């Protein structure tokens, strides 16, 4: 379960047994949401929030979406690195507010 980003208490990660489509899990304490990336013609067309039992709150979800919109290319690259190349991506801590 590689952690790929930390951003003001939000932890962005993959689960080792995950599957397509490309998506990222975002946790804060006991709360978690899953965000699927929808690509069309190689460009990010949408981000779909998948319901989980203990959803992030509204502000955390908004912050997560903002972060994902900015870093979706890097997240997708880390997905490829982990699930296709079988390499563990490095975690990056972002300390500047978006």
DSSP file (Angstrom, degrees, kcal/mol; ACC not computed):
  #  RESIDUE AA STRUCTURE BP1 BP2  ACC     N-H-->O    O-->H-N    N-H-->O    O-->H-N    TCO  KAPPA ALPHA  PHI   PSI    X-CA   Y-CA   Z-CA
    1    1 A X              0   0    0      0, 0.0     2,-0.3     0, 0.0    14,-0.2   0.000 360.0 360.0 360.0  83.4    0.0    0.0    0.0
    2    2 A X        -     0   0    0      1,-0.0    12,-2.0    11,-0.0     2,-0.5  -0.512 360.0-143.0 -76.3 133.5    2.3    2.8   -1.2
    3    3 A X  E     +A   13   0A   0     -2,-0.3    10,-0.3    10,-0.2     3,-0.1  -0.814  21.8 177.5 -87.1 127.8    1.6    6.3    0.1
    4    4 A X  E     +     0   0A   0      8,-3.0    88,-1.9    -2,-0.5     2,-0.3   0.744  57.9  15.2-108.8 -28.6    2.3    8.7   -2.8
    5    5 A X  E     -Ab  12  92A   0      7,-1.5     7,-2.7    86,-0.2     2,-0.4  -0.996  49.8-160.1-145.2 150.0    1.5   12.1   -1.5
    6    6 A X  E     +Ab  11  93A   0     86,-1.9    88,-3.0    -2,-0.3     2,-0.3  -0.998  17.5 173.1-123.0 133.6    0.9   13.9    1.8
    7    7 A X  E >   -Ab  10  94A   0      3,-2.6     3,-2.0    -2,-0.4    88,-0.1  -0.801  67.0 -43.5-146.6  99.5   -1.0   17.2    1.7
    8    8 A X  T 3  S-     0   0    0     86,-0.6     3,-0.1    -2,-0.3    87,-0.1   0.886 125.1 -34.3  46.6  54.3   -2.0   19.0    4.9
    9    9 A X  T 3  S+     0   0    0      1,-0.3     2,-0.5    19,-0.0    -1,-0.3   0.234 114.1 115.5  90.1 -13.2   -3.3   15.8    6.6
   10   10 A X  E <   -A    7   0A   0     -3,-2.0    -3,-2.6    18,-0.1     2,-0.5  -0.779  50.8-157.4 -90.9 131.3   -4.6   14.1    3.5
   11   11 A X  E     -AC   6  27A   0     16,-2.8    16,-2.7    -2,-0.5     2,-0.5  -0.946   1.4-158.7-111.2 121.9   -2.8   10.9    2.5
   12   12 A X  E     +AC   5  26A   0     -7,-2.7    -8,-3.0    -2,-0.5    -7,-1.5  -0.874  29.3 151.4-101.1 128.2   -3.0    9.9   -1.2
   13   13 A X  E     -AC   3  25A   0     12,-2.7    12,-2.7    -2,-0.5     2,-0.3  -0.954  39.0-131.0-152.4 166.1   -2.3    6.2   -1.7
   14   14 A X        -     0   0    0    -12,-2.0     2,-0.4    -2,-0.3    10,-0.1  -0.882  23.9-128.7-114.4 152.3   -2.8    3.0   -3.8
   15   15 A X    >   -     0   0    0     -2,-0.3     3,-1.9   -14,-0.2    -2,-0.0  -0.856  21.8-126.9 -96.2 141.4   -3.8   -0.4   -2.5
   16   16 A X  T 3  S+     0   0    0     -2,-0.4    -1,-0.1     1,-0.3    -2,-0.0   0.713 108.2  48.8 -64.7 -20.8   -1.5   -3.1   -3.7
   17   17 A X  T 3  S+     0   0    0      2,-0.0    -1,-0.3     0, 0.0     0, 0.0   0.103  86.0 133.6-104.2  23.0   -4.5   -5.2   -5.0
   18   18 A X    <   -     0   0    0     -3,-1.9     2,-0.3     1,-0.1     4,-0.1  -0.053  37.1-156.3 -70.1 175.5   -6.1   -2.3   -6.9
   19   19 A X        -     0   0    0      2,-0.2     4,-0.1     1,-0.0     2,-0.1  -0.853  26.4 -40.2-144.8 168.9   -7.5   -2.5  -10.4
   20   20 A X  S    S+     0   0    0     -2,-0.3     2,-0.2     2,-0.1    -1,-0.0  -0.418  88.0  70.2 -70.4 156.4   -8.3   -0.3  -13.4
   21   21 A X  S    S-     0   0    0     16,-0.2    -2,-0.2    -2,-0.1    17,-0.1   0.560  94.7-102.7 -73.1 167.0   -9.5    2.4  -14.0
   22   22 A X        +     0   0    0     15,-0.2    15,-2.8    -2,-0.2     2,-0.3  -0.353  60.5 152.8 -57.2 130.9   -6.7    4.5  -12.6
   23   23 A X  E     - D   0  36A   0     13,-0.2     2,-0.4    -4,-0.1    13,-0.2  -0.970  32.7-142.4-155.2 166.8   -7.8    5.9   -9.2
   24   24 A X  E     - D   0  35A   0     11,-2.0    11,-2.6    -2,-0.3     2,-0.4  -0.991  12.1-137.1-136.5 144.1   -6.4    7.1   -5.9
   25   25 A X  E     -CD  13  34A   0    -12,-2.7   -12,-2.7    -2,-0.4     2,-0.5  -0.817  16.4-159.3 -97.4 140.4   -7.5    6.6   -2.3
   26   26 A X  E     -CD  12  33A   0      7,-3.0     7,-2.2    -2,-0.4     2,-0.3  -0.985  11.6-173.7-124.9 125.4   -7.4    9.7    0.0
   27   27 A X  E     +CD  11  32A   0    -16,-2.7   -16,-2.8    -2,-0.5     2,-0.3  -0.854  19.6 176.7-118.9 151.4   -7.4    9.2    3.7
   28   28 A X  E >  S- D   0  31A   0      3,-2.4     3,-2.0    -2,-0.3     2,-0.2  -0.801  72.2 -52.2-148.3 106.1   -7.5   11.5    6.7
   29   29 A X  T 3  S-     0   0    0     -2,-0.3    -1,-0.1     1,-0.3   -20,-0.0  -0.471 123.8 -16.3  61.9-126.6   -7.6    9.6   10.0
   30   30 A X  T 3  S+     0   0    0     -2,-0.2     2,-0.3    -3,-0.1    -1,-0.3   0.368 120.4  94.2 -89.1   4.5  -10.4    7.0    9.8
   31   31 A X  E <   +D   28   0A   0     -3,-2.0    -3,-2.4    22,-0.0     2,-0.3  -0.763  49.5 171.9-104.0 145.1  -12.1    8.7    6.8
   32   32 A X  E     -D   27   0A   0     22,-3.4     2,-0.3    -2,-0.3    -5,-0.2  -0.998  13.6-174.1-153.0 142.9  -11.4    7.8    3.2
   33   33 A X  E     -D   26   0A   0     -7,-2.2    -7,-3.0    -2,-0.3     2,-0.4  -0.953  17.8-138.5-133.2 156.8  -12.7    8.5   -0.3
   34   34 A X  E     -DE  25  50A   0     16,-1.1    16,-3.0    -2,-0.3     2,-0.5  -0.958  12.7-162.7-119.0 133.8  -11.8    7.0   -3.7
   35   35 A X  E     -DE  24  49A   0    -11,-2.6   -11,-2.0    -2,-0.4     2,-0.4  -0.965   4.3-157.9-122.5 117.0  -11.3    9.1   -6.8
   36   36 A X  E     -DE  23  48A   0     12,-3.1    12,-2.5    -2,-0.5     2,-0.5  -0.746  14.0-134.6 -93.9 140.3  -11.4    7.6  -10.3
   37   37 A X  E     - E   0  47A   0    -15,-2.8     2,-0.6    -2,-0.4    10,-0.2  -0.827  13.0-159.3 -95.8 127.7   -9.8    9.3  -13.2
   38   38 A X  E     - E   0  46A   0      8,-2.8     7,-3.2    -2,-0.5     8,-1.7  -0.932  12.9-170.1-109.1 112.5  -11.8    9.4  -16.4
   39   39 A X  E     - E   0  44A   0     -2,-0.6     2,-0.4     5,-0.2     5,-0.2  -0.837   9.8-176.5-104.6 139.9   -9.6   10.0  -19.5
   40   40 A X  E >  S- E   0  43A   0      3,-2.7     3,-1.8    -2,-0.4    -2,-0.0  -0.990  77.1 -10.4-133.1 126.0  -10.8   10.8  -23.0
   41   41 A X  T 3  S-     0   0    0     -2,-0.4     3,-0.1     1,-0.3    -1,-0.1   0.858 129.7 -56.2  53.7  38.3   -8.4   11.2  -25.8
   42   42 A X  T 3  S+     0   0    0      1,-0.2     2,-0.4     0, 0.0    -1,-0.3   0.511 117.5 106.6  77.1   5.0   -5.5   11.2  -23.3
   43   43 A X  E <  S-E   40   0A   0     -3,-1.8    -3,-2.7     0, 0.0     2,-0.5  -0.906  81.1-103.1-118.7 146.9   -6.9   14.1  -21.3
   44   44 A X  E     +E   39   0A   0     -2,-0.4    -5,-0.2    -5,-0.2     3,-0.1  -0.530  41.9 170.9 -66.9 115.8   -8.5   14.1  -17.9
   45   45 A X  E     -     0   0A   0     -7,-3.2     2,-0.3    -2,-0.5    -6,-0.2   0.757  60.4 -12.0 -96.8 -31.6  -12.2   14.5  -18.6
   46   46 A X  E     -E   38   0A   0     -8,-1.7    -8,-2.8     2,-0.0     2,-0.5  -0.987  49.6-133.9-163.6 161.3  -13.6   13.9  -15.2
   47   47 A X  E     -E   37   0A   0     -2,-0.3     2,-0.5   -10,-0.2   -10,-0.2  -0.988  25.3-155.0-125.5 118.7  -12.9   12.7  -11.6
   48   48 A X  E     -E   36   0A   0    -12,-2.5   -12,-3.1    -2,-0.5     2,-0.6  -0.826   7.3-142.4 -99.7 127.0  -15.5   10.4  -10.3
   49   49 A X  E     -E   35   0A   0     -2,-0.5     2,-0.5   -14,-0.2   -14,-0.2  -0.791  14.1-150.7 -89.1 121.6  -15.9   10.1   -6.5
   50   50 A X  E     -E   34   0A   0    -16,-3.0   -16,-1.1    -2,-0.6     2,-0.0  -0.820  21.9-116.4 -94.9 126.0  -16.7    6.6   -5.5
   51   51 A X        +     0   0    0     -2,-0.5     2,-0.3   -18,-0.1   -18,-0.1  -0.335  36.6 179.5 -63.9 136.8  -18.8    6.3   -2.3
   52   52 A X    >   -     0   0    0    -20,-0.2     3,-0.6     1,-0.1   -19,-0.0  -0.837  40.6-103.6-128.6 169.9  -17.1    4.6    0.7
   53   53 A X  T 3  S+     0   0    0     -2,-0.3     2,-0.7     1,-0.3    -1,-0.1   0.934 115.6  33.2 -60.7 -49.4  -18.4    3.9    4.2
   54   54 A X  T 3  S-     0   0    0    -22,-0.1   -22,-3.4   -24,-0.1    -1,-0.3  -0.670  86.8-167.6-113.1  75.0  -16.5    6.7    6.0
   55   55 A X    <   -     0   0    0     -2,-0.7   -22,-0.2    -3,-0.6     3,-0.1  -0.181  27.5-103.8 -61.2 149.8  -16.3    9.5    3.4
   56   56 A X        -     0   0    0    -25,-0.1    -1,-0.1   -30,-0.1    -4,-0.1  -0.363  47.8 -99.3 -62.2 155.5  -14.0   12.5    3.8
   57   57 A X     >  -     0   0    0      1,-0.1     4,-2.6    -3,-0.1     5,-0.2  -0.196  39.7 -93.1 -73.9 175.5  -15.9   15.6    4.8
   58   58 A X  H  > S+     0   0    0      1,-0.2     4,-2.4     2,-0.2     5,-0.1   0.885 124.6  46.6 -59.9 -43.8  -16.9   18.2    2.3
   59   59 A X  H  > S+     0   0    0      2,-0.2     4,-2.7     1,-0.2    -1,-0.2   0.915 113.4  48.7 -66.0 -43.1  -13.8   20.4    2.8
   60   60 A X  H  > S+     0   0    0      2,-0.2     4,-2.4     1,-0.2    -2,-0.2   0.888 112.1  49.6 -64.3 -38.6  -11.4   17.4    2.6
   61   61 A X  H  X S+     0   0    0     -4,-2.6     4,-2.6     2,-0.2    -2,-0.2   0.923 111.8  48.2 -65.1 -44.2  -13.2   16.2   -0.6
   62   62 A X  H  X S+     0   0    0     -4,-2.4     4,-2.2    -5,-0.2    -2,-0.2   0.919 113.3  47.3 -62.0 -44.9  -12.9   19.7   -2.1
   63   63 A X  H  X S+     0   0    0     -4,-2.7     4,-2.3     2,-0.2    -1,-0.2   0.888 111.7  51.5 -63.9 -39.5   -9.2   19.9   -1.2
   64   64 A X  H  X S+     0   0    0     -4,-2.4     4,-3.0     2,-0.2    -2,-0.2   0.926 110.0  48.5 -63.3 -45.5   -8.6   16.4   -2.6
   65   65 A X  H  X S+     0   0    0     -4,-2.6     4,-2.6     2,-0.2    -2,-0.2   0.907 111.2  50.0 -61.7 -42.7  -10.3   17.2   -5.9
   66   66 A X  H  X S+     0   0    0     -4,-2.2     4,-1.5     2,-0.2    -1,-0.2   0.922 113.4  46.5 -61.0 -44.6   -8.2   20.4   -6.2
   67   67 A X  H  X S+     0   0    0     -4,-2.3     4,-2.6     1,-0.2    -2,-0.2   0.932 112.4  49.4 -62.9 -47.6   -5.0   18.5   -5.5
   68   68 A X  H  X S+     0   0    0     -4,-3.0     4,-1.2     1,-0.2    -2,-0.2   0.889 107.3  54.8 -62.7 -40.5   -5.9   15.7   -7.9
   69   69 A X  H  < S+     0   0    0     -4,-2.6    -1,-0.2     1,-0.2    -2,-0.2   0.888 114.4  41.2 -60.2 -38.0   -6.7   18.2  -10.7
   70   70 A X  H  < S+     0   0    0     -4,-1.5     3,-0.2    -5,-0.2    -2,-0.2   0.881 127.7  30.0 -75.6 -38.7   -3.3   19.7  -10.3
   71   71 A X  H  X S+     0   0    0     -4,-2.6     4,-2.6     1,-0.2     5,-0.2   0.183  79.7 114.8-110.2  15.8   -1.3   16.4   -9.9
   72   72 A X  H  X S+     0   0    0     -4,-1.2     4,-2.6     1,-0.2     5,-0.2   0.854  78.1  52.8 -60.2 -35.5   -3.3   13.9  -11.9
   73   73 A X  H  > S+     0   0    0     -3,-0.2     4,-2.2     2,-0.2    -1,-0.2   0.934 112.2  44.5 -64.5 -44.5   -0.5   13.4  -14.4
   74   74 A X  H  > S+     0   0    0      2,-0.2     4,-2.3     1,-0.2    -2,-0.2   0.885 113.1  51.2 -67.3 -38.3    2.0   12.6  -11.7
   75   75 A X  H  X S+     0   0    0     -4,-2.6     4,-2.2     2,-0.2    -2,-0.2   0.927 110.7  48.8 -63.7 -43.9   -0.5   10.3   -9.9
   76   76 A X  H  X S+     0   0    0     -4,-2.6     4,-2.4    -5,-0.2    -2,-0.2   0.885 110.3  51.4 -62.8 -39.0   -1.2    8.4  -13.1
   77   77 A X  H  X S+     0   0    0     -4,-2.2     4,-2.6     2,-0.2    -1,-0.2   0.907 110.0  48.8 -63.6 -41.3    2.6    8.1  -13.7
   78   78 A X  H  X S+     0   0    0     -4,-2.3     4,-2.4     2,-0.2    -2,-0.2   0.869 108.7  54.4 -66.5 -35.6    3.0    6.7  -10.1
   79   79 A X  H  X S+     0   0    0     -4,-2.2     4,-3.2     2,-0.2     5,-0.5   0.953 111.1  44.8 -58.7 -50.4    0.1    4.3  -10.9
   80   80 A X  H  X>S+     0   0    0     -4,-2.4     4,-2.1     1,-0.2     5,-1.9   0.917 112.1  52.5 -60.7 -45.3    1.9    3.0  -14.0
   81   81 A X  H  <5S+     0   0    0     -4,-2.6     6,-2.5     3,-0.2    -1,-0.2   0.906 118.4  36.4 -57.0 -44.0    5.2    2.8  -12.0
   82   82 A X  H  <5S+     0   0    0     -4,-2.4     4,-0.4     4,-0.2    -2,-0.2   0.947 126.5  32.0 -78.4 -50.3    3.6    0.7   -9.3
   83   83 A X  H  <5S+     0   0    0     -4,-3.2    -3,-0.2    -5,-0.2    -2,-0.2   0.753 131.8  27.3 -86.8 -24.0    1.1   -1.5  -11.1
   84   84 A X  T  <5S+     0   0    0     -4,-2.1    -3,-0.2    -5,-0.5    -2,-0.1   0.837 130.9  32.9-102.2 -47.4    2.9   -2.0  -14.5
   85   85 A X  S   <S-     0   0    0     -5,-1.9    -3,-0.2     2,-0.1    -4,-0.1   0.549  96.2-132.4 -88.3  -7.5    6.6   -1.6  -13.7
   86   86 A X        +     0   0    0     -4,-0.4     2,-0.4    -6,-0.3    -4,-0.2   0.853  59.4 136.5  57.0  38.4    6.3   -3.1  -10.2
   87   87 A X        -     0   0    0     -6,-2.5     2,-0.7    -7,-0.1    -1,-0.2  -0.884  58.7-119.7-112.0 147.3    8.3   -0.3   -8.6
   88   88 A X        -     0   0    0     -2,-0.4     2,-0.0    -3,-0.1    -6,-0.0  -0.771  30.4-135.5 -87.8 117.2    7.4    1.4   -5.4
   89   89 A X        -     0   0    0     -2,-0.7     2,-0.2   -11,-0.2   -86,-0.1  -0.357  21.0-110.3 -70.6 152.4    6.8    5.1   -6.0
   90   90 A X        -     0   0    0    -88,-0.1     2,-0.3     1,-0.1    -1,-0.1  -0.561  27.7-119.9 -81.8 146.0    8.3    7.7   -3.6
   91   91 A X        -     0   0    0     -2,-0.2     2,-0.5   -86,-0.1   -86,-0.2  -0.670  25.0-159.2 -84.6 138.4    6.1    9.7   -1.4
   92   92 A X  E     -b    5   0A   0    -88,-1.9   -86,-1.9    -2,-0.3     2,-0.6  -0.979   7.6-145.6-121.6 130.7    6.2   13.4   -1.8
   93   93 A X  E     -b    6   0A   0     -2,-0.5     2,-0.6   -88,-0.2   -86,-0.2  -0.849  10.8-155.3 -96.4 121.4    5.0   15.8    0.9
   94   94 A X  E     +b    7   0A   0    -88,-3.0   -86,-0.6    -2,-0.6    -2,-0.0  -0.865  18.1 172.7 -98.4 120.8    3.4   19.0   -0.5
   95   95 A X        +     0   0    0     -2,-0.6     2,-0.5   -88,-0.1    -1,-0.1   0.297  51.6  87.9-113.6   7.9    3.7   21.9    2.0
   96   96 A X  S    S-     0   0    0      2,-0.0     2,-0.1     0, 0.0    -2,-0.0  -0.937  78.9-121.9-109.9 126.7    2.4   24.7   -0.2
   97   97 A X              0   0    0     -2,-0.5    -2,-0.1     1,-0.1   -90,-0.0  -0.377 360.0 360.0 -64.6 140.3   -1.4   25.4   -0.2
   98   98 A X              0   0    0     -2,-0.1    -1,-0.1   -35,-0.1    -2,-0.0   0.439 360.0 360.0 -83.4 360.0   -3.0   25.2   -3.6
